[in-house]
């Protein structure tokens, strides 16, 4: 069964991107990578963290908390979010991520650290909606949405990805 993709997808630009993106890229490059079944690219461990990424996650969590609609509770009901996991991904020429979703989390995010010319978009599989990567862009979306990264046409597409859960 596919989820109706009339669920919320929001895009923002991180105000500290220019300052922090070289730091994010350096950290993602330097940590050990792991294999994951649907990720045909280089991926860090699930709980990739630094002071700078913690600041970014706090900013993203605030955006999600204040602008995303929780599909499980009435809009008037308060809820709090926390980042349950976050990781870095490096996509080089030919790398891709198979379609997948991040449930049972509430929201997921992708933050683009670098996106060279011809970087593959984030593609929401059912609707065909595409988000073109740009350094500093944050995409927050309902974790139930199927999404993928088609084969990449360049080297050095760095992103930081995570999940937000209700506490």
N, C-alpha and C positions, 0 to 999 in steps of 0.2 A: 504494500500500500504506500502510495506517495503522499506526502504532506502537501496540502494546499499552500502554495508559495505566496499567498497574500499576507504573509507574515513580514514583520518589520525588518528592514535593512537600512542602516544609517552609515553615512560617511562623514568623517571629520579630518581635520589636519592638526597634528600635534604641534603646539607652539614651540617646543624645545627640540624639534627634529634636526634643525641645522647643527645645533650644538652637540646633540647626543647620537646622531646616526653613525658617525665614525666610531664612537665608543661601542655602540651595539654591534656594528659589523666586526670590529676587532674581537669582541667577546664571543660572538657566534663562531667566528673562524677558529678561535683558540681552544674551544672545548671539544671533548671527545664526541664523536657522532655515533648514532645507533641506527639499527635497521627497524623498520616498522612495515607490516604487511602491505598497506596500501600507499605507502610513501616511497616513491622511486626517486629519492633525492637524499641529500645529506640532512640529518635531523639530530638535534641535541637531545639530551635527556628531557623527560617531562617536566621537571621542576627547575628549569633554567632560571637563575636569578642573579641580580646584581643590584646595587643601589639605584642605578639609572633605570633598570627595567622595573624595579619596584615603584619608582616615581611614575613611569609610564603607565603601569598597570593601575595605580591609584587614580590617575587622570581618566583612564578608560572606564574603570569601574564607576567613577562619579558620573561620566556621560551616560553610561548604561542605566545607572540608578535613577537619573533624572529625566532621561529622554526615551527610554525603551519601555514598551508596554509589556507587563508580565502577563502572558496568556493564561496563567493558571489561577490568578486571583483577580478579584474586582479591582479596578483602577484605584479606588479609594483606599484599598488595603495597603498598609506599608509593608515593605520587605527590604531586606539588606542583601547585598551581593558580596561574594568574596571570590578571588581568583583561585580555582581549584587546581589548575596546572597551567604551565606556560612553557613554550619551547621555541627554539630557533630552527629555521629551515633555509638551506642554501639550494637553489635550483640552478643547475647549469644546463648547457645545451642538451636537449633531449629528455631532461628530467621531467617528471610529472607526478601528480597525486591522483589516484583513482577516486571516483565519486564516493563520498562518505558523509556522515553527519556526526555531530558531537553530543547527541542526547545520551544520558539524561540531564546534562547541564542545561541551564536556562538560556544563556547567551554565549556566543563565541566571538572572538575578534581576530582580525589579521592586521598587523601593522607592517607597512612596507619600509624597510630600512634602505634598500637600494632597488632600483628597477631600471636596468639598462634598456636601451632601445630594443624593441622586439620581445620584451618580457611578456610571458603569458598572463592572461587575466585570471581573476577568480571568477569561475563560472558556476552559477546556480543552475544545476543540472535540469531540473524539471521545467523551469520557466525560460531558461536560456539567458537570463539576465547576467550581464558581465560587468565586473568592476575592473577597470584598468589600473594597474599599480602605478603609484607615484610615491617617491620618497616622502615620508612623513604622513601619508594617508593612513587613517584607521578605518576599518570597516567593522561594524558591530552588527551581528545578526542573530536571529533565533537559531539555537543549536540544532533544531530538528530539520533545518533546511539542508537538502542534499546539495553538495558542492564538490568541485574538483578543480584541478589546475591542469589544463591541457599541456602536451609536450612543449617545453620551453625552447625558445629560439635564440637564446643568448647565454652567456656565462655571467654569474655573479648576481642573481636575483635573490636578495636576502630579505627574509621576513621573520617576524616574531608573532607567534600565534598563541592563543590561550582560550580558556573556558572560564565562565563566570557562573557560579552556583548560588542558590539561595541559602542563607544561613539562618 
